[in-house]
Amino acid sequence: MGSSRLCFSLSFNSPPFSTNCSSKNRSKRAFFPISSISYQKFVQFALDETKLHTHLFPSPLQEKHNSMLSLDQKSKLEMLSFHAPKIRLLRSLNIESETVQVLDFAAFPEPEFDIPIFCANIFTAANSSIVVLDLNPLHDVISQRYYREKYYKSLLHLGTKYAELLPWGGKLTSESLKFFSPIVIWSKFSSTESKYDILFSAFMDYYKAWLELMNNTGEETIPPQLMVNREAQHRYLSWRAEKDPGHHLLRKLIGETLAKDVVRNFLFHGVDELGSKKFLDYFPEYCCEDGTINTKRSMAGKSYEHRPWDERGEFIGDTIKT
């Protein structure tokens, strides 16, 4: 299973698992016991912390999307969903098996707010982990300085701290970059207990920061800006629902029909409710001659090998070698 299937809109040149060592070396390698960790711990922290700030209510989505087994009965999928004042949807998907642990956790603000979207995507196998942790911006943080400073200026220290502990994971496409912030954690590393602890610390810090932003942000009251915020979230959902590589993993586990349902009606619920525009209305460069959507990850063919923001949150991607 290619690593490009495992993380939100990422592009890798090599698979997460090394295939260059001999069978003798592989037999001596110490593997991280997957059974020793669980990302349920992350979800429980988020729920407990959220309850300190607001009132959580079960989402109607919970009735249909709760738990299921994979087609081969070897993987268990657990889904939780809630809503709250200012939070349109807080949801999690945990996938657990003897060989992998996956967490897809997100918190979406009500469309009246321009608060970033909390996003945590983690894939862990015996010898490798792939992580995206971010407060995904609703608006362009490269060109819109006001939005960047409003939400990220006070959080740059978090990005600096974890950029050292969880280094940049390699090439990231220019299309994907539009949905990431200057404090994004995009990393690949060997699966160890110490890295798991660092990742949990990062998750806690980033989620606490997101909750503080939620607490301190007032509802937008100017009608034109309300529409701008709503469309920005719908654009984000349209991209994720169409291009999120997690669909490939879900399709393998539960089949195409159920996978499509989970992606559109649970993970990125709102793509059919918040707006009427289609994917190609937002991203016409992906339109094929026959009107279908190009399956390529990147149309521009540009990627960033190194972190494209400096410690001040300034975009430097066009000045460094890619």
Steps between C-alpha positions, in 0.01 A plus 500: 500500500669823384566762762326763289178324597545549868522871564295799404601616156867410531740381234792270574776369279550185704285269711509537878654158546857437391541229238876532455617281786575132475275236653774438756492863612122502503493202732717686750298822493309581818141588420286732707213304660187652347288355779684720751342821367152624429385826350180471702706680763526801269126504433412473869730790583334715233151418624589566864675825414214620281253443785702745711422772244153424366209256502537201268197331347493174302476561127214345299776343291576268791188294435630376165875538536626333818693175459563228244743224409706484184410256225766256620385542863856594603456875552254687719375846411364719782326830423385773738334832419378800698398862459505802730450875495755630244591140401308369199658156522759335722566149376753220520575183310723240663619196307667226701648168395793280596723683252385864484343778704331791321348820637303751294378773735358840410301788646310725261369840612151619422510669158432841660856495636833523321679289764751252355405132483676271746644203312692193620582216261727227637600164355721270707640161405765289672795693364367829363256780579362771272346809657316816403397723790382853433252778544399505133431858386168590341666780305832532320775558758758572231325800343270609785730634770208619717357149531843349563582744779150481649520126565861386474729777624449398863550130415826517306693380806311169477604457139863573587498262797359202316684566174811390690339202673300381197700610192351580159398182320611575145329613182163673534309607189421865436128419479505338845696789646202732451317313775784500754614766745850622595486280814410176322668181623559276199739226599611142440699315763580161646230373734631520856348560840686830536365629168150391602535706820625804305211466258248485784656812651471678164139389461414636844676832441346554158151404612515726806612782270207432267253509789640834614453641150143374505434661838642836397338530157170678458235412246524680168202732451571661162297302241759511218773370733267228626468375144877519450562289812236245403639464150855468633400205718305344213802536271714326763248217533476465122877456473521251784200294388643465150877486552548361849708181459326346800228397256737241355566346840129493584414347164745219567356441847123534448438519125430787261137570592550520876829687458333772292222529757745536791708760314214724380242449772721468806863608468418801283135542578382836371635462148143441381338741749708819528501590132393403151833540321677189378868408521574625148336835575770557761785318324440524122862408428407139584241478223570242229390547140200274559392703803614248761737575788868431444620245755848653524602630840669807356438685176769763555767236555664709771591374845691611808777277632566725799280700735380798293442738794755667725473546877306826450236320296614662176473287187846432356410209275585688182847588624620156608598205285212256449 
